[in-house]
Amino acid sequence: MRYYSTNGKAPLATLEKAVVKGLAEDRGLYMPERIKPLPQAFFDNIQDMSLQEIAYQVADSFFGEDVDAESLRRIVYDTLSFVIPLVKVEEPIYSLELFHGPTLAFKDVGARFMARLLQYFLKKEGKGTVNVLVATSGDTGSAVANGFLGVEGIHVYVLYPKGKVSPIQECQFTTLGQNITAIEVDGVFDDCQALVKNAFMDEELNAKMQLTSANSINVARFLPQSFYYFHAYAQLKKKLKGEKVVCCVPSGNFGNICSALFGKRMGLPISRFIAANNANDIFYNYLQTGHYEPKPSVQTIANAMDVGDPSNFARILDLYGKSHEAICQDISGATYTDQQIAETMRKCLDETGYQLDPHGACGYRALQEGLKEGETGFFIETAHPAKFKQTVDEICGGDIAIPERLQAFMQGTKQSVSMSKDFADFKAFLIRQ
Ligand SMILES: *Cc1c(COP(=O)(O)O)cnc(C)c1O
C-alpha cells in the first residue's frame, strides 16, 4: 500500500517511509491510498471474535501488503495485551474503557503498535539509531515512552510544556531513563509541537540524525486506533434491538476520532459521530461556520485535549473531499467549559455510580445531550480517572484509588532537560547528543 500526503505535493511513500518519516516532505500528513471495506461475513460474525482476532483482520487490511502475516499477527497480539471493555453507564450510554493498558490511556494502543512496527522495519533493514521526537500535552508522552522503553536502536525525546501536565502524567515519562529523554519546554503544548515539526523540516539536522515522529500524525499510531471501534461494536451488537449506533470521541488532536472515521469507511455500522471538546473549540466552530480558524490553546482540566490547531483536521478534510457539508453529515460537535465538565463528573457519579475522568466527561455529556430517539451511544473513556487524581478528588470529593501500575511510576526520580521554546536551542541540544 502507498501513502499520499494531504498537501498533495510530496511523492507517494511506502509504509516504511511513512512510519519512519512521520510527516511528508510537503508538511502534509500521510493517508493510505486505499481504504478497503471489510467483507460482510466479518461483520456478521464480529460478536464472536476476540479483540485480537478483530484487530488482526483490520490490521491486515491496512498493513497486510507490507508486513508478513506472522509478524503482523505477533505485532497485533503483543500490542493488545490488555482488555478494552464496553461498560454500561446508563441506558442507552456505554463507555469504551481504553484505560486498561500500561499507562492507563488509549494512546497505549497506537504507541505500542508503532514501537513494534518500527522495530520490525529497523530489524529488516539493519538501520542505525532512529530518534523518535514526540510532543505531548500529557498522555502521548507516557504512552510513547513506555511503548518504546528499552527497544533497541530507538531513542525517544519527549517534549512537554512546563507546569502544564499533571504530576502523575509527568512521572510516567520523566522517571524511565534508559532510551527515554524528557525535555521540559518553557511554553505551551503548541510550542512543543512546533519544535518537533521544525526539527523534521531542518535539513542540517536530518542529515546528521534519523528523526521520526510518534505523534498521532504517524500512520502507525493512528490507524491501529481503529481496531477498538470494531471491538466496541462487537460488544454492543448483542445488545442492539435495531437502534442506530452513535460514537462520541473526546478530541484534542483529532487522531482518535479520525481512526473511527476510517472504521466507518471500512464498513463499521456507526451512523454518526460526535467530537466532544473542552473549551478549545476550533473544530466545533468549524462545524458551525465552515471556517477553520486555529488559535492558541487554552488550559483546561481536560488537559490532554488542550489543542489549538488539531493536526489531524487535515486528514478529516481529505477523507471528506474538503466538503464541509459531507463532514457535517457524519460528525457533530460539542464544547464544554471546565465548570460543565466538573458538574458532569459529579452528576454522573451521583446518579450512576460511574467515575468519569475529565476527558470522558465531555464524551458522556455530549451523548446525554445529543442522543436522539432510536439511538444507542458509546463514548471513549480515554484515560483512567486516577491519572487526574487531584482534579478528580477536588471535584468529586472522594479519594480515588491509584492503580498499582500507576503507583510504580510515582516512586521513580524525575529526570528532565530544561529547554526554551526557541528552535535554535532545541536544535543545538539534539546535535550535541
Ligand atoms: C490524547 C488524549 C485525548 C485526545 O485525543 P486525540 O486523538 O488527540 O483527539 C483525549 N483524552 C485523553 C486522556 C488523551 O490522552
Ligand as a Chemical Component Dictionary entry (heavy atoms), coordinates in Angstrom:
data_LIG
# 
_chem_comp.id                   LIG 
_chem_comp.type                 NON-POLYMER 
_chem_comp.pdbx_formal_charge   0 
_chem_comp.three_letter_code    LIG 
# 
loop_
_chem_comp_atom.comp_id 
_chem_comp_atom.atom_id 
_chem_comp_atom.alt_atom_id 
_chem_comp_atom.type_symbol 
_chem_comp_atom.charge 
_chem_comp_atom.model_Cartn_x 
_chem_comp_atom.model_Cartn_y 
_chem_comp_atom.model_Cartn_z 
_chem_comp_atom.pdbx_ordinal 
LIG C1 C1 C 0 -4.765 12.371 23.685 1  
LIG C2 C2 C 0 -5.960 12.382 24.527 2  
LIG C3 C3 C 0 -7.186 12.849 24.043 3  
LIG C4 C4 C 0 -7.324 13.453 22.668 4  
LIG O1 O1 O 0 -7.133 12.510 21.626 5  
LIG P1 P1 P 0 -6.816 12.991 20.144 6  
LIG O2 O2 O 0 -6.541 11.760 19.367 7  
LIG O3 O3 O 0 -5.625 13.891 20.228 8  
LIG O4 O4 O 0 -8.013 13.721 19.670 9  
LIG C5 C5 C 0 -8.284 12.759 24.870 10 
LIG N1 N1 N 0 -8.192 12.276 26.134 11 
LIG C6 C6 C 0 -7.032 11.820 26.630 12 
LIG C7 C7 C 0 -6.999 11.309 28.025 13 
LIG C8 C8 C 0 -5.885 11.843 25.850 14 
LIG O5 O5 O 0 -4.745 11.397 26.349 15 
# 
loop_
_chem_comp_bond.comp_id 
_chem_comp_bond.atom_id_1 
_chem_comp_bond.atom_id_2 
_chem_comp_bond.value_order 
_chem_comp_bond.pdbx_ordinal 
LIG C1 C2 SING 1  
LIG C2 C3 SING 2  
LIG C2 C8 DOUB 3  
LIG C3 C4 SING 4  
LIG C3 C5 DOUB 5  
LIG C4 O1 SING 6  
LIG O1 P1 SING 7  
LIG P1 O2 DOUB 8  
LIG P1 O3 SING 9  
LIG P1 O4 SING 10 
LIG C5 N1 SING 11 
LIG N1 C6 DOUB 12 
LIG C6 C7 SING 13 
LIG C6 C8 SING 14 
LIG C8 O5 SING 15 
# 
